Amino acid sequence: MTAIELDGVTKRFEDVTAVSDLSLTVEEGEVFGFLGPNGAGKSTTINVLLDFVRPTEGSVTVLGHDAREESVAVRERTGVLPEGFGVYDRLTGRAHVEFAIDSKEVDADPDDVLERVGLADAADRKAGGYSKGMRQRLALAMALVGDPDLLVLDEPSSGLDPAGAKEMREIVLSEAERGTTVFFSSHILEQVEAVCDRVGILRGGELVAVDSIEGLREATDADATLRVSVGDPVADEVLAEIRDLAGVRSVDRDGDDALRVACDSDAKTAVVTELEERGITVTDFTTEEASLEDLFLAYTEDDSDVAVDDSDGAENDRSEAAESERSDAADAEEAGGTDDPTEAGTADEEDGGDDADSEASAEDTEVAR
Ligand SMILES: Nc1ncnc2c1ncn2[C@@H]1O[C@H](COP(=O)(O)OP(=O)(O)OP(=O)(O)O)[C@@H](O)[C@H]1O
């Protein structure tokens, strides 16, 4: 069965298209990484899945439920680690998890959950004294309460040092081994590479690629970065000739005795032959696999920091609109919005209406969380 199905989803905020005609399927049990530069539309997509934001067009099914009509059922089976989660400094780790247990109205042992994220020994300490990594793991523990079938993690490793990021990765992997579907957004590329079965890359609100890391490598033909060791200095004009060969994308010196040539696989021989014909002794050459970073850039370069603007001068309008929504959200929070960032109940639309008010209310809750 599919865990997530987005079909033709578009989300416009006034004159900004945050997500455009997005169709995507994530299978049950998959660990799916959602990649994209800032402003690509990752959080908006996550918010659409959880019905915090209503799509302008398209349909969304999560765990077999319509995300909009059956959002309560979706949330009951989904654990969420929101971006920028903040702990309650004066509450212990255990109290946080107990809070999540009460909110979700499930029967769970807080110590078991804390054990799963490696916080059993810190259960009685106040979360205000936790490190950043511990706070993130505590947020994850709250998301894990009730053994959700789907985990949605928005930038789970943001701000963590390598050791913290590794811990997070290991927890995600062990949850995936239990059969949980994991959907997480990140721009920490290594994080995605280490844990994901497949990744989707968003750019300007559009999905530009969905594949395994291996598949992406093959599709971009980015696996042929050739490092050529040379016995003689290479003159600028020879470099220019190499650069002009068919299938060669770039040539750079790597110190005095080597070149790095980004090229299609079948151009490698031509590069070496050309160098030898120019009297350069090739002492060695190796092909380096493209890093995920190279792949990411191959799909997203030339991207700007904002989503697609639908009108001239829209960026200012967008900023103002976002600002205004954010202050609305702050008002909503003051007026008694949910305190539990993992508890999605207040975004629920009792009447299921799609009028402007209910849409604004759902979005306010999204920003407020
Ligand atoms: N409530 C809102 N009102 C107006 N514009 C919004 C709102 N939410 C998002 N946007 C715009 O939609 C676009 C996509 O934003 P989104 O937060 O989904 O991107 P992202 O990929 O999650 O970025 P980041 O990695 O920086 O979190 C951006 O241009 C953003 O400014």
The ligand as an ORCA input file, in Angstrom:
! r2SCAN-3c Opt
* xyz 0 1
  N       2.271     31.154      4.984
  C       2.919     31.604      3.906
  N       2.584     32.770      3.325
  C       3.210     33.238      2.226
  N       4.227     32.591      1.612
  C       4.624     31.426      2.140
  C       3.993     30.863      3.314
  N       4.610     29.681      3.595
  C       5.561     29.519      2.659
  N       5.578     30.555      1.787
  C       6.474     30.722      0.639
  O       6.437     29.544     -0.129
  C       7.756     29.214     -0.581
  C       8.125     27.834     -0.115
  O       8.354     27.864      1.285
  P       8.663     26.571      2.160
  O       8.782     27.033      3.579
  O       7.677     25.512      1.850
  O      10.091     26.134      1.590
  P      11.162     25.147      2.219
  O      11.662     24.326      1.077
  O      10.588     24.429      3.384
  O      12.288     26.147      2.686
  P      13.323     26.067      3.945
  O      14.307     24.990      3.611
  O      13.923     27.429      3.933
  O      12.504     25.765      5.172
  C       8.674     30.302     -0.067
  O       8.802     31.280     -1.081
  C       7.902     30.867      1.113
  O       8.230     32.213      1.343
*
